[in-house]
Amino acid sequence: MIRILLSIKLGELRWTQADLARATGIRPNTINELYHELVERVNLEHLDLICEALDCKLNELIVRVPDEIPKVLHTKNGSLISSSDR
């Protein structure tokens, strides 16, 4: 699963969602959805603006946490994940 760590980053910097919206020009509602991880799609320009405003790298805002149960049935090398692995 993909995690958006905006709430953590804003907390570390003691910024509010409103501070970030003002600094970036991104709509407050969009910032709120990112903050609460309610988005399914992310605008790359928004991510760039947020990284610039917070002076951080992208990997400080977005991380991948592997799911306990894989959603992909085949691995990169083409082997099938057995049902006992699921």
Helices and strands as residue ranges (DSSP letters): E 2-4, H 6-13, H 17-24, H 28-35, H 44-54, G 58-60, E 62-64, G 83-85
